[in-house]
Every structure is written in structure tokens, then in C-alpha cells.
Amino acid sequence: MKMWIGKVIHRLNWKTVARTIISAGLLAWLFFLTDWKDLAQVWSRLEPEWILAAVAAIVISMIISVRKWQLVLDAQNIRLAWNELWKAYWAGLFFNNFLPSSIGGDGLRIWWVGKVARDNSGAATSVIVERILATTGLALTGLVAAAFVNRPDNRIVISAIILFISLIVVSLGLLGLICLGIFPRWAENRKGKITSFLRKMARHGQKLKHQPGRLVRVGILSVAFQLAVVLVNYCIFRALELTALAWWDLLYVIPVISVAAMLPLGINGYGLREGAYVAMLGMYQVPASTAISASLLFVFLVSLCSLYGGSAWLHYRVKGELADVKVQSNTNSSGRDEVWE
């Protein structure tokens, strides 16, 4: 028995345990402060037609996301069918919602496309670049909106502006490094799978340097994606009969909440997201019960929709569809490497 307990303790990921404790603690604290009678009244007033509208907005956001990813892959001479990318992106969303890390979904997308295209380094580069531009779009949306928002607290708005500018600078800096294909000198003569993989990623990054038009289009679509996320929240707010925030307020508040949920302190943003909803909406005199309800509805609807991705993944696992997929890719691509098995 002692030996079994020792093995369990040895295998525990203490970072995951710590993040779980933080998320659980924040959620417990928020629910402790919430008036449960008010929470019940909020849910009793729920308008189902706006919930359906929110689901439609989630689907729209996914269409935009898949198109962004496809453009990045095209810029690397990796051309895959829309249907394949559609299933892979939904499966990644499923993993993000039901695994204790958002990296899980990205890893699945890299694995899926790497297997289909037989180009793992190109798949990894595409996901990283798409993530970077998504962060840029998030920060740009919040930054522009902050200039027009009804400012309940100037200090918070100024802090948010500094945060958004910092995210834009860091994101564009990382994108520049990828496009330049910079490779550490100390690793140039080293051998090994990891070094070889990174070298191929650098070559894929250099391809993007010659496709500025596509990258700009991905950046524009990244802003469109953020607008779709704001639309999802708008529909949820209307479902809860919450009309205290104007559109510019939403375009400012939702990106701030999204950044808070991205912090690697909790499990999939739980606790951090709800706390950010309560804090940001509280500046507009929105009760904590309504703010928490909005956050939980957002998570529930996204998770519910992502079940489609789970079914796509299960279907792949049962049928092994990837072996029969036809790929259009540049046969001279220097980034081609082995399939992950």
C-alpha cells in the first residue's frame, strides 16, 4: 500500500495540482460571496432565443479561426482540405475544454495536421503563428475600444492600455523572429531530433516572410474573431437581460477578461475568468450573481459546442481516417519530416 501511494505521489504533476487548487479556491471564494437567491433569479429569467444566437456566434468564430489557420498553412505551401482543418480545430477545442491545459488542444492540432501533411514542423509553425496573431488581434481590439469606452475607472483603463500595447509589441516581436527564421548559433552544428525539428521550423518561418499579404489577412481575421467572441458574450448578456454595457464597453471588457483567463495560474482559466467577469462588470454596477452567470454560460456553451470536436476525434480513432486523406503540398518543401506515430 505504501509503495502504491509512493508511486502515485511520484507521478503527480505538482504544477497541475497547484493550478487546480488556485482555480478551486477562487471559485469557492466567488460562490461564497454570491447571493444564491439572486443567482436563482438570474437563471430563471434566461431567454433561450439569445442562447441559440450565442451558439451561432460560437460557430461563426470557429469558421473564422479555421480560415486563419488555413491561410497560415497556405503561406507555408501546406494545403489541406477545409473539412480536415475544421475537424482538427474542433477536436483541439474539445481537448482545451476537457484537459487541464489549453496547450493540449494546440498539441492535438499539431499532431493531426502533422500526420496528414507529413510535415510536423510546418504544422507546429502554423499553430504557433496563428496563436501569436490571435493574441495580437485580441490586444488590438481591446486597445482601440479602450479609447472610446465609458471609463468607470481611468486607472484600470490605463493599465489595460499598457497591457494591450505590451502584448502587441511582444507578439509582433515573436512573429518577426519566426519570419526571420533565426536559429541559435550554439545549436547550428548540433545533431538530434529536437535541433532538426527547430531548424525545419525556422525554414518554415522564412517562408512566411515572403507572404506578408496573407499574414495581414490573418491579422484582420483575428480581429474579426475577437468581434465574434464579443458577439457571443453580447448574446449571453441579452439572455440574462443585462443591458448595462454599450458595444464599446464590451469590446474593451471582453478582451481584458480573455487576457485574465489566459494567465497560467489556474486550470483552463477557471476561477480567473469568473473573477475577471465579476471585477470588470462590477465597474458597470452589474451584480456578482449576473457576472458569474455570464461566465458560466460562456464556458458551458463553448464546452457544449466542443463536443462535436470530441466526436470528430473519436471517429478518427475508430476509423483511422487520416491514412486516406489526400494532401496538396509543395513536394520540394524543405520542412518535410517524419510522421508522428
FIKOLRO-56871 format. One line per 8 residues: number of its first residue (from 1); for each residue x, z negated, y of C-alpha. Coordinates in pm, 1 decimal. Last residue first. Layout:
N
NUM	X:Z:Y ~ ...;
//
This chain:
341
341	305.7:3494.7:779.3 ~ 433.8:3575.2:1125.2 ~ 510.6:3944.9:1139.7 ~ 866.1:4047.6:1218.0 ~ 979.8:4196.0:1545.7 ~ 904.3:4473.4:1792.8 ~ 1030.7:4397.0:2144.9 ~ 1243.7:4709.8:2168.8;
333	929.5:4916.8:2174.5 ~ 1005.2:5265.0:2048.2 ~ 687.5:5282.4:1842.3 ~ 484.0:5216.8:2156.3 ~ 164.0:5065.8:2031.6 ~ -177.2:5168.4:1908.6 ~ -277.0:4930.9:1630.8 ~ -525.0:4986.7:1349.7;
325	-658.3:4669.6:1191.2 ~ -672.8:4660.4:809.8 ~ -446.1:4360.7:746.8 ~ -616.0:4163.1:1020.1 ~ -946.1:4142.7:835.7 ~ -840.2:3877.0:584.1 ~ -1199.4:3835.5:468.4 ~ -1224.1:3458.0:433.6;
317	-968.0:3356.7:697.4 ~ -1086.2:3628.4:933.6 ~ -1448.0:3520.3:895.1 ~ -1345.9:3159.8:960.7 ~ -1165.8:3262.1:1279.1 ~ -1465.6:3462.9:1400.4 ~ -1696.6:3170.4:1312.9 ~ -1476.8:2932.8:1512.9;
309	-1475.4:3175.6:1803.7 ~ -1855.3:3180.0:1797.1 ~ -1839.5:2801.2:1805.6 ~ -1679.3:2848.4:2147.7 ~ -2025.3:2881.2:2303.2 ~ -2111.4:2526.3:2201.8 ~ -1778.1:2393.6:2327.6 ~ -1828.4:2565.1:2664.8;
301	-2184.7:2431.2:2684.6 ~ -2086.9:2075.7:2587.8 ~ -1788.9:2060.1:2824.4 ~ -1995.3:2177.4:3121.7 ~ -2285.3:1950.6:3028.8 ~ -2051.2:1651.9:3004.8 ~ -1905.4:1723.8:3348.2 ~ -2244.5:1772.3:3512.8;
293	-2379.4:1454.9:3351.1 ~ -2076.2:1262.1:3475.4 ~ -2143.5:1382.2:3830.7 ~ -2515.7:1300.9:3805.5 ~ -2450.6:945.9:3680.8 ~ -2177.5:897.9:3943.0 ~ -2426.8:962.5:4222.5 ~ -2353.0:1258.4:4456.0;
285	-2279.3:1139.3:4810.1 ~ -2072.7:1451.0:4889.4 ~ -1745.1:1258.8:4859.7 ~ -1878.5:1130.9:4525.0 ~ -1869.3:1487.3:4401.2 ~ -1488.9:1483.7:4412.1 ~ -1438.4:1137.2:4261.5 ~ -1709.7:1157.6:3992.3;
277	-1612.6:1510.1:3888.2 ~ -1243.6:1412.9:3886.4 ~ -1315.6:1111.0:3666.8 ~ -1508.7:1330.1:3423.5 ~ -1221.4:1576.5:3405.0 ~ -957.5:1306.4:3360.8 ~ -1169.1:1128.6:3099.3 ~ -1147.6:1421.5:2862.1;
269	-891.7:1680.0:2979.2 ~ -829.3:1819.8:2632.1 ~ -698.5:1481.8:2516.7 ~ -547.0:1290.0:2807.2 ~ -234.9:1283.6:3021.0 ~ -126.2:1647.1:3012.8 ~ -286.9:1729.7:3351.0 ~ -503.5:2040.5:3313.7;
261	-828.1:1846.8:3371.2 ~ -703.6:1745.6:3717.5 ~ -628.1:2110.4:3801.1 ~ -979.0:2211.1:3693.8 ~ -1134.5:1935.8:3907.9 ~ -944.1:2063.6:4212.9 ~ -1051.1:2420.2:4126.3 ~ -1417.5:2302.3:4105.5;
253	-1417.5:2121.3:4441.9 ~ -1293.6:2403.2:4666.7 ~ -1509.7:2691.6:4545.5 ~ -1794.5:2443.0:4507.1 ~ -1767.0:2333.7:4869.9 ~ -1755.8:2695.8:4982.4 ~ -2077.2:2756.9:4787.4 ~ -2257.9:2464.1:4952.3;
245	-2280.7:2125.5:4782.9 ~ -2574.8:1881.0:4796.6 ~ -2804.5:2094.8:4582.8 ~ -2814.9:1897.8:4255.6 ~ -3137.8:1955.8:4064.8 ~ -2954.1:1888.4:3734.7 ~ -3013.5:2247.2:3620.2 ~ -2905.8:2354.0:3970.0;
237	-2578.3:2167.8:3921.7 ~ -2529.7:2332.5:3582.4 ~ -2593.0:2676.1:3733.1 ~ -2340.3:2606.3:4009.9 ~ -2092.9:2481.6:3749.1 ~ -2112.5:2807.9:3556.1 ~ -2089.9:3000.2:3884.0 ~ -1770.4:2811.1:3973.0;
229	-1627.2:2919.0:3638.4 ~ -1729.5:3278.7:3716.7 ~ -1560.0:3255.2:4057.0 ~ -1248.5:3131.6:3878.4 ~ -1261.4:3438.4:3651.5 ~ -1293.6:3665.8:3954.3 ~ -977.7:3503.9:4096.6 ~ -800.1:3579.5:3769.6;
221	-942.4:3932.8:3781.7 ~ -762.8:3983.4:4112.6 ~ -437.2:3853.9:3961.0 ~ -481.3:4078.7:3656.1 ~ -529.4:4374.3:3890.5 ~ -211.7:4276.6:4076.4 ~ -28.0:4260.9:3743.7 ~ -152.6:4606.4:3652.4;
213	-31.0:4751.4:3979.3 ~ 307.8:4583.9:3946.9 ~ 380.2:4763.2:3616.0 ~ 755.4:4830.5:3624.0 ~ 843.0:4460.7:3633.8 ~ 609.8:4408.6:3338.3 ~ 851.4:4597.4:3116.4 ~ 1125.7:4352.0:3213.6;
205	915.2:4069.7:3073.0 ~ 901.0:4243.9:2736.8 ~ 1279.8:4256.6:2734.1 ~ 1295.4:3883.9:2812.6 ~ 1053.7:3814.1:2526.7 ~ 1286.7:4002.9:2294.4 ~ 1576.9:3781.0:2401.7 ~ 1361.0:3472.1:2350.6;
197	1284.0:3577.6:1991.8 ~ 1649.1:3652.5:1916.1 ~ 1750.7:3311.4:2050.5 ~ 1482.4:3141.6:1839.9 ~ 1568.7:3334.3:1524.2 ~ 1941.9:3270.1:1542.9 ~ 2257.1:3407.4:1697.4 ~ 2429.5:3304.5:2017.7;
189	2612.2:3556.1:2232.2 ~ 2366.0:3561.4:2520.7 ~ 2264.3:3195.9:2487.0 ~ 2511.3:3044.2:2737.9 ~ 2427.1:3324.3:2978.7 ~ 2062.2:3222.3:2994.8 ~ 1826.7:3525.0:2989.0 ~ 1652.3:3657.4:3298.5;
181	1397.5:3926.0:3213.8 ~ 1336.3:3999.4:3580.7 ~ 962.2:4004.5:3507.5 ~ 980.0:3661.9:3343.9 ~ 1174.6:3508.9:3633.2 ~ 930.2:3658.2:3883.4 ~ 631.6:3521.2:3691.1 ~ 790.8:3175.9:3693.7;
173	837.2:3195.1:4071.0 ~ 482.0:3323.3:4115.0 ~ 351.7:3021.9:3924.7 ~ 573.8:2770.7:4108.1 ~ 482.4:2905.2:4452.5 ~ 111.6:2930.5:4371.5 ~ 101.2:2581.3:4219.3 ~ 280.0:2434.2:4521.8;
165	35.5:2604.5:4759.1 ~ -256.9:2463.7:4561.0 ~ -113.8:2110.3:4563.0 ~ -39.3:2120.9:4936.3 ~ -394.6:2242.2:5002.0 ~ -533.8:1966.4:4777.6 ~ -339.7:1701.5:4968.6 ~ -471.8:1843.3:5296.2;
157	-826.5:1834.8:5159.5 ~ -783.6:1475.3:5041.4 ~ -652.3:1367.8:5381.3 ~ -930.2:1553.1:5563.6 ~ -1206.8:1358.9:5386.9 ~ -1563.9:1489.5:5391.1 ~ -1437.9:1831.5:5500.0 ~ -1712.1:2092.8:5495.3;
149	-1506.3:2364.6:5327.1 ~ -1384.2:2673.5:5507.8 ~ -1003.7:2644.0:5485.3 ~ -1026.5:2464.8:5148.7 ~ -1201.4:2772.5:5006.5 ~ -889.9:2985.4:5053.2 ~ -667.0:2729.5:4880.7 ~ -909.7:2665.2:4594.6;
141	-936.1:3033.4:4509.5 ~ -560.1:3083.2:4541.7 ~ -487.4:2785.5:4314.4 ~ -716.0:2908.5:4036.2 ~ -594.0:3266.4:4068.2 ~ -232.1:3149.7:4044.1 ~ -316.4:2936.9:3739.7 ~ -477.9:3240.4:3574.9;
133	-169.7:3444.2:3665.9 ~ 52.6:3197.1:3481.9 ~ -178.5:3182.4:3179.9 ~ -190.8:3562.7:3152.3 ~ 187.6:3572.0:3178.1 ~ 226.8:3313.8:2899.9 ~ -28.3:3486.1:2675.4 ~ 129.9:3829.5:2724.2;
125	484.0:3702.1:2666.7 ~ 383.9:3533.8:2340.3 ~ 212.6:3850.8:2213.8 ~ 515.7:4060.6:2306.9 ~ 746.3:3818.7:2123.9 ~ 524.2:3826.6:1816.6 ~ 513.9:4205.1:1785.3 ~ 356.6:4316.9:1459.9;
117	55.9:4421.6:1668.4 ~ -199.7:4252.5:1443.2 ~ 20.6:3958.9:1342.9 ~ 145.9:3897.1:1694.0 ~ -209.2:3929.4:1822.7 ~ -333.0:3650.9:1594.2 ~ -24.3:3428.3:1619.9 ~ -10.3:3448.3:1998.8;
109	-384.6:3383.0:2024.2 ~ -353.8:3088.8:1784.4 ~ -70.0:2939.1:1985.0 ~ -272.2:2972.6:2303.6 ~ -563.0:2791.2:2141.6 ~ -342.1:2509.3:2015.2 ~ -173.7:2471.2:2354.5 ~ -501.4:2328.4:2487.3;
101	-427.6:2015.9:2282.2 ~ -621.3:1769.6:2066.0 ~ -799.8:2044.6:1865.7 ~ -1173.0:2112.9:1888.9 ~ -1209.4:2256.3:2236.0 ~ -880.4:2443.9:2257.8 ~ -919.4:2569.5:1899.1 ~ -1259.4:2716.7:1983.6;
93	-1120.8:2875.9:2299.4 ~ -843.9:3035.5:2092.6 ~ -1104.1:3172.2:1850.0 ~ -1290.8:3318.8:2147.7 ~ -972.6:3486.3:2269.2 ~ -887.8:3624.9:1922.7 ~ -1237.7:3761.9:1869.2 ~ -1240.0:3945.7:2202.6;
85	-881.6:4066.7:2154.6 ~ -982.0:4232.5:1827.2 ~ -1301.6:4378.6:1970.9 ~ -1116.6:4525.5:2269.4 ~ -891.3:4725.4:2037.7 ~ -519.7:4669.5:2083.8 ~ -260.2:4842.7:2296.3 ~ 86.5:4694.7:2320.2;
77	288.9:4903.6:2564.3 ~ 392.8:4590.9:2758.7 ~ 167.2:4677.2:3053.7 ~ -111.9:4730.7:2801.9 ~ -67.1:4371.5:2681.8 ~ -104.4:4239.6:3036.3 ~ -413.6:4456.8:3090.0 ~ -568.9:4337.2:2764.3;
69	-520.3:3974.0:2862.4 ~ -699.4:4025.5:3190.2 ~ -981.0:4214.9:3014.7 ~ -1021.0:3928.7:2767.1 ~ -1044.9:3676.6:3050.1 ~ -1303.6:3879.7:3243.5 ~ -1525.8:3910.6:2936.7 ~ -1478.2:3538.3:2876.6;
61	-1593.5:3452.8:3228.9 ~ -1903.2:3668.7:3178.5 ~ -1981.7:3480.5:2855.6 ~ -1953.9:3149.7:3041.3 ~ -2183.4:3285.4:3315.4 ~ -2446.6:3371.1:3053.0 ~ -2424.4:3014.4:2918.9 ~ -2474.2:2881.5:3273.8;
53	-2782.9:3102.1:3315.8 ~ -2925.0:2958.5:2993.2 ~ -2870.5:2608.8:3132.8 ~ -3042.1:2719.8:3454.7 ~ -3350.5:2817.1:3255.5 ~ -3344.6:2479.0:3077.0 ~ -3407.4:2264.8:3390.7 ~ -3289.3:1907.5:3322.8;
45	-3506.4:1643.4:3489.6 ~ -3498.7:1405.8:3189.1 ~ -3118.2:1426.7:3187.6 ~ -3092.7:1283.4:3539.4 ~ -3348.7:1011.1:3462.6 ~ -3150.0:897.6:3157.9 ~ -2829.8:877.3:3364.1 ~ -3008.8:676.5:3634.6;
37	-3121.2:427.0:3370.6 ~ -2767.6:419.5:3230.8 ~ -2616.5:314.7:3563.9 ~ -2255.9:422.6:3531.4 ~ -1962.1:188.4:3593.9 ~ -1915.8:112.0:3224.0 ~ -1950.9:482.5:3148.2 ~ -1658.8:556.5:3379.2;
29	-1441.6:279.4:3231.5 ~ -1515.5:387.7:2874.7 ~ -1435.4:749.2:2961.1 ~ -1106.9:649.7:3125.2 ~ -1008.3:429.6:2831.0 ~ -1095.9:693.8:2572.3 ~ -895.1:957.5:2755.4 ~ -594.8:725.4:2802.5;
21	-608.5:601.5:2440.4 ~ -624.6:958.0:2311.7 ~ -328.2:1053.3:2529.4 ~ -126.1:763.8:2386.9 ~ -217.4:857.9:2028.5 ~ -129.7:1222.3:2093.8 ~ 207.0:1118.5:2234.8 ~ 255.6:884.5:1940.1;
13	223.2:1165.2:1687.5 ~ 167.0:962.2:1373.5 ~ 361.7:1079.0:1069.4 ~ 579.8:766.4:1047.1 ~ 277.4:539.4:1085.2 ~ 100.7:714.0:797.6 ~ 413.3:696.2:579.5 ~ 452.1:322.3:648.5;
5	88.3:258.6:562.3 ~ 139.6:435.0:229.1 ~ 456.8:229.7:157.3 ~ 278.0:-93.2:242.1 ~ 0.0:0.0:0.0;
//
